[in-house]
Amino acid sequence: MDKNEILARSQKENILQDEFGAFVEQKAQANAYIVILTYSALACLIFFLQTHFTGKAYGDYRAFLFCFAITFGGRSFQHFRSHRKAKDILFVLIALCIAIITFVNILNHGMEIL
């Protein structure tokens, strides 16, 4: 056996492990996206309600709204690149507008934390 034949055989034997590793990595990234999106949405809602009802909050909901918009926009952009659906690019544009407006609002008014 020469070197190339051994390398080819080794690659054929390890292809299942490589595919499994890629699958695990993909699932981990999908789960991380869901956790970040959920945490950002919940924190944004809690701090918004806290600010609305008490006038003060332990955190600024706009920072979490910004994080939510960026995360959602990134995921929608990836979906658009894969599937080329108009709704995905619409979500990207909406999320981008929300992120820009929120960022400008934070710059203009500063962070309002208790």
SEDOSE-366161 format. One record per atom (N, C-alpha, C, O): z, y, x; residue number from 1; atom name. Coordinates in Angstrom, 1 decimal, always signed. Example, Ala and Ser with C-alpha at 12.3 -4.5 7.8 and 13.67 -1.06 7.14 Angstrom:
<<+7.8 -5.7 +13.2> 1 'N'>
<<+7.8 -4.5 +12.3> 1 'CA'>
<<+7.8 -3.3 +13.2> 1 'C'>
<<+8.5 -3.3 +14.2> 1 'O'>
<<+7.1 -2.2 +12.8> 2 'N'>
<<+7.1 -1.1 +13.7> 2 'CA'>
<<+7.9 +0.0 +12.9> 2 'C'>
<<+8.0 +1.1 +13.4> 2 'O'>
***
This chain:
<<+0.0 -1.2 +0.8> 1 'N'>
<<+0.0 +0.0 +0.0> 1 'CA'>
<<+0.0 +1.2 +0.9> 1 'C'>
<<+0.7 +1.3 +1.9> 1 'O'>
<<-0.8 +2.2 +0.5> 2 'N'>
<<-0.8 +3.4 +1.2> 2 'CA'>
<<+0.0 +4.5 +0.5> 2 'C'>
<<+0.5 +4.2 -0.6> 2 'O'>
<<+0.2 +5.6 +1.1> 3 'N'>
<<+1.1 +6.6 +0.7> 3 'CA'>
<<+0.7 +7.1 -0.7> 3 'C'>
<<+1.5 +7.3 -1.6> 3 'O'>
<<-0.6 +7.4 -1.0> 4 'N'>
<<-1.1 +7.9 -2.2> 4 'CA'>
<<-0.8 +6.9 -3.4> 4 'C'>
<<-0.5 +7.3 -4.5> 4 'O'>
<<-1.0 +5.6 -3.1> 5 'N'>
<<-0.8 +4.6 -4.1> 5 'CA'>
<<+0.7 +4.6 -4.5> 5 'C'>
<<+1.0 +4.4 -5.7> 5 'O'>
<<+1.6 +4.6 -3.6> 6 'N'>
<<+3.0 +4.6 -3.8> 6 'CA'>
<<+3.4 +5.9 -4.6> 6 'C'>
<<+4.2 +5.8 -5.6> 6 'O'>
<<+2.9 +7.0 -4.3> 7 'N'>
<<+3.1 +8.2 -5.0> 7 'CA'>
<<+2.6 +8.2 -6.4> 7 'C'>
<<+3.3 +8.6 -7.3> 7 'O'>
<<+1.4 +7.7 -6.6> 8 'N'>
<<+0.9 +7.5 -8.0> 8 'CA'>
<<+1.7 +6.6 -8.8> 8 'C'>
<<+2.0 +6.9 -10.0> 8 'O'>
<<+2.2 +5.5 -8.3> 9 'N'>
<<+3.0 +4.5 -9.0> 9 'CA'>
<<+4.3 +5.2 -9.4> 9 'C'>
<<+4.8 +5.0 -10.5> 9 'O'>
<<+4.9 +5.9 -8.5> 10 'N'>
<<+6.2 +6.5 -8.7> 10 'CA'>
<<+6.1 +7.6 -9.8> 10 'C'>
<<+7.0 +7.7 -10.6> 10 'O'>
<<+5.0 +8.3 -9.8> 11 'N'>
<<+4.8 +9.3 -10.8> 11 'CA'>
<<+4.7 +8.7 -12.2> 11 'C'>
<<+5.2 +9.2 -13.2> 11 'O'>
<<+4.0 +7.6 -12.3> 12 'N'>
<<+3.8 +6.9 -13.6> 12 'CA'>
<<+5.1 +6.3 -14.1> 12 'C'>
<<+5.4 +6.4 -15.3> 12 'O'>
<<+6.0 +5.9 -13.2> 13 'N'>
<<+7.3 +5.3 -13.6> 13 'CA'>
<<+8.2 +6.4 -14.0> 13 'C'>
<<+9.1 +6.2 -14.9> 13 'O'>
<<+8.1 +7.6 -13.5> 14 'N'>
<<+9.1 +8.7 -13.7> 14 'CA'>
<<+8.6 +9.6 -14.8> 14 'C'>
<<+9.3 +10.6 -15.1> 14 'O'>
<<+7.5 +9.4 -15.4> 15 'N'>
<<+7.0 +10.3 -16.4> 15 'CA'>
<<+7.8 +10.4 -17.7> 15 'C'>
<<+8.0 +11.5 -18.3> 15 'O'>
<<+8.5 +9.3 -18.1> 16 'N'>
<<+9.4 +9.3 -19.2> 16 'CA'>
<<+10.6 +10.1 -19.0> 16 'C'>
<<+11.1 +10.9 -19.8> 16 'O'>
<<+11.1 +10.1 -17.8> 17 'N'>
<<+12.3 +10.9 -17.4> 17 'CA'>
<<+11.9 +12.4 -17.4> 17 'C'>
<<+12.7 +13.2 -17.8> 17 'O'>
<<+10.7 +12.7 -16.9> 18 'N'>
<<+10.3 +14.1 -16.9> 18 'CA'>
<<+10.1 +14.6 -18.3> 18 'C'>
<<+10.5 +15.7 -18.6> 18 'O'>
<<+9.5 +13.8 -19.2> 19 'N'>
<<+9.3 +14.2 -20.6> 19 'CA'>
<<+10.7 +14.4 -21.3> 19 'C'>
<<+10.9 +15.3 -22.1> 19 'O'>
<<+11.6 +13.5 -21.0> 20 'N'>
<<+12.9 +13.6 -21.6> 20 'CA'>
<<+13.6 +14.8 -21.2> 20 'C'>
<<+14.3 +15.5 -21.9> 20 'O'>
<<+13.5 +15.1 -19.9> 21 'N'>
<<+14.2 +16.3 -19.3> 21 'CA'>
<<+13.6 +17.6 -20.0> 21 'C'>
<<+14.3 +18.5 -20.3> 21 'O'>
<<+12.3 +17.6 -20.1> 22 'N'>
<<+11.6 +18.8 -20.8> 22 'CA'>
<<+12.1 +18.9 -22.2> 22 'C'>
<<+12.3 +20.0 -22.7> 22 'O'>
<<+12.2 +17.7 -22.9> 23 'N'>
<<+12.7 +17.7 -24.3> 23 'CA'>
<<+14.1 +18.3 -24.4> 23 'C'>
<<+14.4 +19.1 -25.3> 23 'O'>
<<+15.0 +17.8 -23.6> 24 'N'>
<<+16.3 +18.3 -23.6> 24 'CA'>
<<+16.4 +19.7 -23.3> 24 'C'>
<<+17.2 +20.5 -23.9> 24 'O'>
<<+15.7 +20.2 -22.3> 25 'N'>
<<+15.6 +21.6 -22.0> 25 'CA'>
<<+15.1 +22.5 -23.2> 25 'C'>
<<+15.7 +23.5 -23.5> 25 'O'>
<<+14.1 +22.0 -23.9> 26 'N'>
<<+13.6 +22.7 -25.0> 26 'CA'>
<<+14.6 +22.8 -26.1> 26 'C'>
<<+14.8 +23.8 -26.8> 26 'O'>
<<+15.3 +21.7 -26.4> 27 'N'>
<<+16.3 +21.7 -27.4> 27 'CA'>
<<+17.5 +22.6 -27.1> 27 'C'>
<<+18.0 +23.3 -27.9> 27 'O'>
<<+17.9 +22.6 -25.8> 28 'N'>
<<+18.9 +23.5 -25.4> 28 'CA'>
<<+18.6 +25.0 -25.5> 28 'C'>
<<+19.4 +25.8 -26.0> 28 'O'>
<<+17.3 +25.3 -25.2> 29 'N'>
<<+16.9 +26.7 -25.4> 29 'CA'>
<<+16.9 +27.1 -26.9> 29 'C'>
<<+17.2 +28.2 -27.3> 29 'O'>
<<+16.4 +26.1 -27.7> 30 'N'>
<<+16.4 +26.4 -29.2> 30 'CA'>
<<+17.8 +26.6 -29.7> 30 'C'>
<<+18.0 +27.5 -30.6> 30 'O'>
<<+18.7 +25.8 -29.3> 31 'N'>
<<+20.1 +25.9 -29.7> 31 'CA'>
<<+20.7 +27.2 -29.2> 31 'C'>
<<+21.5 +27.8 -30.0> 31 'O'>
<<+20.4 +27.6 -28.0> 32 'N'>
<<+21.0 +28.8 -27.5> 32 'CA'>
<<+20.4 +30.0 -28.3> 32 'C'>
<<+21.2 +31.0 -28.6> 32 'O'>
<<+19.2 +30.0 -28.7> 33 'N'>
<<+18.6 +31.0 -29.5> 33 'CA'>
<<+19.3 +31.1 -30.8> 33 'C'>
<<+19.7 +32.2 -31.2> 33 'O'>
<<+19.6 +30.0 -31.4> 34 'N'>
<<+20.3 +30.0 -32.7> 34 'CA'>
<<+21.7 +30.6 -32.6> 34 'C'>
<<+22.1 +31.4 -33.4> 34 'O'>
<<+22.4 +30.2 -31.5> 35 'N'>
<<+23.8 +30.7 -31.3> 35 'CA'>
<<+23.8 +32.2 -31.1> 35 'C'>
<<+24.6 +32.9 -31.7> 35 'O'>
<<+22.9 +32.7 -30.2> 36 'N'>
<<+22.8 +34.1 -29.9> 36 'CA'>
<<+22.5 +34.9 -31.2> 36 'C'>
<<+23.1 +35.9 -31.5> 36 'O'>
<<+21.5 +34.4 -31.9> 37 'N'>
<<+21.1 +35.1 -33.2> 37 'CA'>
<<+22.2 +35.1 -34.2> 37 'C'>
<<+22.4 +36.2 -34.8> 37 'O'>
<<+22.9 +34.0 -34.4> 38 'N'>
<<+23.9 +33.9 -35.4> 38 'CA'>
<<+25.1 +34.8 -34.9> 38 'C'>
<<+25.7 +35.6 -35.8> 38 'O'>
<<+25.5 +34.8 -33.7> 39 'N'>
<<+26.6 +35.6 -33.2> 39 'CA'>
<<+26.3 +37.1 -33.3> 39 'C'>
<<+27.1 +37.8 -33.8> 39 'O'>
<<+25.1 +37.5 -33.0> 40 'N'>
<<+24.7 +38.9 -33.1> 40 'CA'>
<<+24.7 +39.3 -34.5> 40 'C'>
<<+25.2 +40.4 -34.8> 40 'O'>
<<+24.2 +38.5 -35.4> 41 'N'>
<<+24.2 +38.9 -36.8> 41 'CA'>
<<+25.6 +39.0 -37.4> 41 'C'>
<<+25.9 +39.9 -38.1> 41 'O'>
<<+26.4 +38.0 -37.1> 42 'N'>
<<+27.8 +38.1 -37.6> 42 'CA'>
<<+28.6 +39.2 -37.1> 42 'C'>
<<+29.3 +39.9 -37.8> 42 'O'>
<<+28.5 +39.5 -35.8> 43 'N'>
<<+29.2 +40.6 -35.2> 43 'CA'>
<<+28.7 +41.9 -35.7> 43 'C'>
<<+29.5 +42.8 -36.0> 43 'O'>
<<+27.4 +42.0 -35.9> 44 'N'>
<<+26.8 +43.2 -36.5> 44 'CA'>
<<+27.4 +43.5 -37.9> 44 'C'>
<<+27.8 +44.6 -38.2> 44 'O'>
<<+27.4 +42.4 -38.7> 45 'N'>
<<+27.9 +42.6 -40.1> 45 'CA'>
<<+29.4 +42.9 -40.1> 45 'C'>
<<+29.8 +43.8 -40.8> 45 'O'>
<<+30.1 +42.2 -39.3> 46 'N'>
<<+31.6 +42.4 -39.3> 46 'CA'>
<<+31.9 +43.9 -38.8> 46 'C'>
<<+32.7 +44.6 -39.5> 46 'O'>
<<+31.3 +44.3 -37.8> 47 'N'>
<<+31.6 +45.6 -37.2> 47 'CA'>
<<+31.0 +46.7 -38.2> 47 'C'>
<<+31.6 +47.8 -38.3> 47 'O'>
<<+29.9 +46.5 -38.8> 48 'N'>
<<+29.4 +47.4 -39.8> 48 'CA'>
<<+30.3 +47.6 -40.9> 48 'C'>
<<+30.6 +48.7 -41.4> 48 'O'>
<<+30.8 +46.5 -41.5> 49 'N'>
<<+31.7 +46.5 -42.6> 49 'CA'>
<<+33.0 +47.2 -42.2> 49 'C'>
<<+33.6 +47.9 -43.0> 49 'O'>
<<+33.5 +46.9 -41.0> 50 'N'>
<<+34.7 +47.4 -40.5> 50 'CA'>
<<+34.6 +49.0 -40.4> 50 'C'>
<<+35.5 +49.7 -40.8> 50 'O'>
<<+33.5 +49.4 -39.9> 51 'N'>
<<+33.2 +50.8 -39.7> 51 'CA'>
<<+33.1 +51.5 -41.1> 51 'C'>
<<+33.6 +52.6 -41.3> 51 'O'>
<<+32.4 +50.8 -42.0> 52 'N'>
<<+32.1 +51.4 -43.3> 52 'CA'>
<<+33.4 +51.6 -44.1> 52 'C'>
<<+33.6 +52.6 -44.8> 52 'O'>
<<+34.3 +50.6 -44.1> 53 'N'>
<<+35.5 +50.6 -44.9> 53 'CA'>
<<+36.7 +51.3 -44.3> 53 'C'>
<<+37.5 +51.9 -45.0> 53 'O'>
<<+36.8 +51.2 -42.9> 54 'N'>
<<+38.0 +51.8 -42.3> 54 'CA'>
<<+37.6 +53.1 -41.5> 54 'C'>
<<+38.5 +53.8 -41.1> 54 'O'>
<<+36.4 +53.3 -41.2> 55 'N'>
<<+36.0 +54.4 -40.4> 55 'CA'>
<<+36.0 +54.1 -38.9> 55 'C'>
<<+35.4 +54.9 -38.1> 55 'O'>
<<+36.6 +53.1 -38.5> 56 'N'>
<<+36.7 +52.7 -37.0> 56 'CA'>
<<+36.4 +51.2 -36.9> 56 'C'>
<<+36.7 +50.4 -37.9> 56 'O'>
<<+36.0 +50.8 -35.8> 57 'N'>
<<+35.8 +49.3 -35.5> 57 'CA'>
<<+36.1 +49.0 -34.1> 57 'C'>
<<+36.2 +49.9 -33.2> 57 'O'>
<<+36.3 +47.7 -33.8> 58 'N'>
<<+36.6 +47.3 -32.5> 58 'CA'>
<<+35.4 +47.2 -31.6> 58 'C'>
<<+35.5 +47.0 -30.4> 58 'O'>
<<+34.2 +47.3 -32.2> 59 'N'>
<<+33.0 +47.2 -31.5> 59 'CA'>
<<+31.9 +48.0 -32.2> 59 'C'>
<<+32.1 +48.3 -33.4> 59 'O'>
<<+30.9 +48.4 -31.6> 60 'N'>
<<+29.8 +49.1 -32.2> 60 'CA'>
<<+28.8 +48.1 -32.8> 60 'C'>
<<+28.2 +47.4 -32.0> 60 'O'>
<<+28.5 +48.1 -34.0> 61 'N'>
<<+27.6 +47.2 -34.6> 61 'CA'>
<<+26.2 +47.4 -34.1> 61 'C'>
<<+25.4 +46.5 -34.2> 61 'O'>
<<+25.9 +48.6 -33.7> 62 'N'>
<<+24.5 +48.9 -33.2> 62 'CA'>
<<+24.1 +48.1 -32.0> 62 'C'>
<<+23.0 +47.8 -31.8> 62 'O'>
<<+25.1 +47.9 -31.1> 63 'N'>
<<+24.8 +47.1 -29.9> 63 'CA'>
<<+24.4 +45.6 -30.3> 63 'C'>
<<+23.5 +45.1 -29.8> 63 'O'>
<<+25.1 +45.1 -31.3> 64 'N'>
<<+24.7 +43.8 -31.8> 64 'CA'>
<<+23.5 +43.7 -32.6> 64 'C'>
<<+22.7 +42.7 -32.6> 64 'O'>
<<+23.2 +44.8 -33.3> 65 'N'>
<<+21.9 +44.9 -34.0> 65 'CA'>
<<+20.8 +45.0 -33.0> 65 'C'>
<<+19.7 +44.3 -33.3> 65 'O'>
<<+21.0 +45.7 -32.0> 66 'N'>
<<+19.9 +45.8 -30.9> 66 'CA'>
<<+19.7 +44.4 -30.3> 66 'C'>
<<+18.5 +43.9 -30.1> 66 'O'>
<<+20.8 +43.6 -30.0> 67 'N'>
<<+20.7 +42.3 -29.5> 67 'CA'>
<<+20.0 +41.4 -30.5> 67 'C'>
<<+19.1 +40.6 -30.1> 67 'O'>
<<+20.3 +41.5 -31.7> 68 'N'>
<<+19.7 +40.6 -32.8> 68 'CA'>
<<+18.2 +40.9 -32.9> 68 'C'>
<<+17.4 +40.0 -32.9> 68 'O'>
<<+17.8 +42.2 -32.8> 69 'N'>
<<+16.4 +42.6 -33.0> 69 'CA'>
<<+15.6 +42.1 -31.8> 69 'C'>
<<+14.5 +41.6 -31.9> 69 'O'>
<<+16.2 +42.2 -30.6> 70 'N'>
<<+15.4 +41.8 -29.4> 70 'CA'>
<<+15.3 +40.3 -29.4> 70 'C'>
<<+14.2 +39.8 -29.1> 70 'O'>
<<+16.3 +39.6 -29.7> 71 'N'>
<<+16.3 +38.1 -29.8> 71 'CA'>
<<+15.3 +37.6 -30.8> 71 'C'>
<<+14.5 +36.7 -30.5> 71 'O'>
<<+15.4 +38.2 -32.0> 72 'N'>
<<+14.5 +37.8 -33.1> 72 'CA'>
<<+13.0 +38.1 -32.8> 72 'C'>
<<+12.1 +37.3 -33.0> 72 'O'>
<<+12.8 +39.3 -32.2> 73 'N'>
<<+11.5 +39.7 -31.8> 73 'CA'>
<<+10.9 +38.8 -30.7> 73 'C'>
<<+9.7 +38.5 -30.8> 73 'O'>
<<+11.7 +38.4 -29.7> 74 'N'>
<<+11.2 +37.5 -28.7> 74 'CA'>
<<+10.8 +36.1 -29.2> 74 'C'>
<<+9.8 +35.6 -28.8> 74 'O'>
<<+11.6 +35.6 -30.1> 75 'N'>
<<+11.3 +34.3 -30.7> 75 'CA'>
<<+10.0 +34.4 -31.6> 75 'C'>
<<+9.2 +33.5 -31.6> 75 'O'>
<<+9.9 +35.5 -32.4> 76 'N'>
<<+8.7 +35.7 -33.2> 76 'CA'>
<<+7.5 +35.8 -32.4> 76 'C'>
<<+6.4 +35.4 -32.7> 76 'O'>
<<+7.6 +36.5 -31.2> 77 'N'>
<<+6.5 +36.7 -30.3> 77 'CA'>
<<+6.0 +35.3 -29.8> 77 'C'>
<<+4.8 +35.1 -29.7> 77 'O'>
<<+7.0 +34.5 -29.4> 78 'N'>
<<+6.6 +33.1 -29.0> 78 'CA'>
<<+5.9 +32.3 -30.0> 78 'C'>
<<+5.0 +31.6 -29.8> 78 'O'>
<<+6.4 +32.5 -31.3> 79 'N'>
<<+5.8 +31.8 -32.4> 79 'CA'>
<<+4.4 +32.3 -32.6> 79 'C'>
<<+3.4 +31.5 -32.9> 79 'O'>
<<+4.2 +33.6 -32.5> 80 'N'>
<<+2.8 +34.2 -32.6> 80 'CA'>
<<+1.9 +33.7 -31.5> 80 'C'>
<<+0.7 +33.4 -31.8> 80 'O'>
<<+2.4 +33.6 -30.3> 81 'N'>
<<+1.6 +33.1 -29.2> 81 'CA'>
<<+1.1 +31.7 -29.4> 81 'C'>
<<+0.0 +31.3 -29.1> 81 'O'>
<<+2.0 +30.9 -30.1> 82 'N'>
<<+1.7 +29.5 -30.3> 82 'CA'>
<<+0.9 +29.2 -31.6> 82 'C'>
<<+0.0 +28.4 -31.5> 82 'O'>
<<+1.1 +30.0 -32.6> 83 'N'>
<<+0.5 +29.7 -33.9> 83 'CA'>
<<-0.5 +30.7 -34.4> 83 'C'>
<<-1.3 +30.4 -35.3> 83 'O'>
<<-0.4 +31.9 -33.9> 84 'N'>
<<-1.3 +33.0 -34.3> 84 'CA'>
<<-1.3 +33.3 -35.8> 84 'C'>
<<-2.3 +33.5 -36.4> 84 'O'>
<<-0.1 +33.4 -36.3> 85 'N'>
<<+0.1 +33.7 -37.7> 85 'CA'>
<<+0.4 +35.2 -37.8> 85 'C'>
<<+1.2 +35.7 -37.0> 85 'O'>
<<-0.1 +35.8 -38.8> 86 'N'>
<<+0.1 +37.3 -39.0> 86 'CA'>
<<+1.6 +37.6 -39.3> 86 'C'>
<<+2.1 +38.7 -38.9> 86 'O'>
<<+2.3 +36.7 -40.0> 87 'N'>
<<+3.7 +37.0 -40.3> 87 'CA'>
<<+4.5 +37.1 -39.0> 87 'C'>
<<+5.5 +37.9 -39.0> 87 'O'>
<<+4.2 +36.3 -38.0> 88 'N'>
<<+4.9 +36.4 -36.8> 88 'CA'>
<<+4.8 +37.7 -36.1> 88 'C'>
<<+5.7 +38.2 -35.5> 88 'O'>
<<+3.5 +38.2 -36.0> 89 'N'>
<<+3.3 +39.5 -35.4> 89 'CA'>
<<+4.0 +40.6 -36.2> 89 'C'>
<<+4.4 +41.6 -35.6> 89 'O'>
<<+4.0 +40.5 -37.5> 90 'N'>
<<+4.7 +41.4 -38.3> 90 'CA'>
<<+6.2 +41.4 -38.0> 90 'C'>
<<+6.8 +42.5 -37.9> 90 'O'>
<<+6.8 +40.3 -37.9> 91 'N'>
<<+8.2 +40.2 -37.5> 91 'CA'>
<<+8.5 +40.8 -36.1> 91 'C'>
<<+9.5 +41.4 -35.9> 91 'O'>
<<+7.5 +40.6 -35.2> 92 'N'>
<<+7.7 +41.2 -33.9> 92 'CA'>
<<+7.7 +42.7 -34.0> 92 'C'>
<<+8.5 +43.4 -33.4> 92 'O'>
<<+6.8 +43.3 -34.7> 93 'N'>
<<+6.7 +44.7 -34.9> 93 'CA'>
<<+7.9 +45.3 -35.6> 93 'C'>
<<+8.4 +46.3 -35.2> 93 'O'>
<<+8.4 +44.6 -36.6> 94 'N'>
<<+9.6 +45.1 -37.3> 94 'CA'>
<<+10.8 +45.0 -36.4> 94 'C'>
<<+11.6 +46.0 -36.3> 94 'O'>
<<+11.0 +43.9 -35.7> 95 'N'>
<<+12.1 +43.8 -34.7> 95 'CA'>
<<+12.0 +44.8 -33.6> 95 'C'>
<<+13.0 +45.4 -33.2> 95 'O'>
<<+10.8 +45.1 -33.1> 96 'N'>
<<+10.6 +46.1 -32.1> 96 'CA'>
<<+11.0 +47.5 -32.6> 96 'C'>
<<+11.6 +48.3 -31.9> 96 'O'>
<<+10.6 +47.8 -33.8> 97 'N'>
<<+10.9 +49.1 -34.4> 97 'CA'>
<<+12.5 +49.2 -34.6> 97 'C'>
<<+13.0 +50.3 -34.2> 97 'O'>
<<+13.1 +48.2 -35.1> 98 'N'>
<<+14.6 +48.2 -35.2> 98 'CA'>
<<+15.2 +48.4 -33.9> 98 'C'>
<<+16.2 +49.2 -33.7> 98 'O'>
<<+14.8 +47.7 -32.8> 99 'N'>
<<+15.4 +47.8 -31.5> 99 'CA'>
<<+15.2 +49.2 -30.9> 99 'C'>
<<+16.2 +49.7 -30.4> 99 'O'>
<<+14.0 +49.8 -31.1> 100 'N'>
<<+13.8 +51.1 -30.5> 100 'CA'>
<<+14.7 +52.1 -31.3> 100 'C'>
<<+15.3 +53.0 -30.6> 100 'O'>
<<+14.7 +52.1 -32.6> 101 'N'>
<<+15.5 +53.0 -33.4> 101 'CA'>
<<+16.9 +52.9 -33.0> 101 'C'>
<<+17.6 +53.9 -32.9> 101 'O'>
<<+17.4 +51.6 -32.9> 102 'N'>
<<+18.8 +51.4 -32.6> 102 'CA'>
<<+19.2 +51.9 -31.2> 102 'C'>
<<+20.2 +52.6 -31.0> 102 'O'>
<<+18.3 +51.7 -30.3> 103 'N'>
<<+18.5 +52.1 -28.9> 103 'CA'>
<<+18.6 +53.7 -28.8> 103 'C'>
<<+19.4 +54.2 -28.1> 103 'O'>
<<+17.6 +54.3 -29.5> 104 'N'>
<<+17.6 +55.8 -29.5> 104 'CA'>
<<+18.8 +56.3 -30.2> 104 'C'>
<<+19.4 +57.3 -29.7> 104 'O'>
<<+19.3 +55.7 -31.2> 105 'N'>
<<+20.5 +56.1 -31.9> 105 'CA'>
<<+21.7 +56.0 -31.1> 105 'C'>
<<+22.5 +56.9 -31.1> 105 'O'>
<<+21.8 +54.9 -30.3> 106 'N'>
<<+22.9 +54.7 -29.4> 106 'CA'>
<<+22.9 +55.8 -28.3> 106 'C'>
<<+23.9 +56.4 -27.9> 106 'O'>
<<+21.7 +56.1 -27.8> 107 'N'>
<<+21.6 +57.1 -26.7> 107 'CA'>
<<+22.0 +58.5 -27.3> 107 'C'>
<<+22.6 +59.3 -26.6> 107 'O'>
<<+21.6 +58.8 -28.5> 108 'N'>
<<+21.8 +60.1 -29.1> 108 'CA'>
<<+23.3 +60.3 -29.5> 108 'C'>
<<+23.8 +61.4 -29.3> 108 'O'>
<<+23.9 +59.3 -30.0> 109 'N'>
<<+25.3 +59.4 -30.5> 109 'CA'>
<<+26.3 +58.8 -29.7> 109 'C'>
<<+27.5 +58.9 -30.0> 109 'O'>
<<+26.0 +58.0 -28.7> 110 'N'>
<<+27.0 +57.3 -27.9> 110 'CA'>
<<+27.5 +56.1 -28.6> 110 'C'>
<<+27.2 +55.9 -29.8> 110 'O'>
<<+28.3 +55.3 -28.0> 111 'N'>
<<+29.0 +54.2 -28.6> 111 'CA'>
<<+30.2 +54.6 -29.3> 111 'C'>
<<+31.0 +55.4 -28.7> 111 'O'>
<<+30.4 +54.2 -30.5> 112 'N'>
<<+31.6 +54.5 -31.3> 112 'CA'>
<<+32.5 +53.3 -31.4> 112 'C'>
<<+32.3 +52.5 -32.3> 112 'O'>
<<+33.4 +53.3 -30.5> 113 'N'>
<<+34.3 +52.2 -30.4> 113 'CA'>
<<+35.8 +52.7 -30.6> 113 'C'>
<<+36.1 +53.8 -30.2> 113 'O'>
<<+36.6 +51.9 -31.3> 114 'N'>
<<+38.0 +52.3 -31.6> 114 'CA'>
<<+38.7 +52.6 -30.3> 114 'C'>
<<+39.9 +52.9 -30.4> 114 'O'>
***
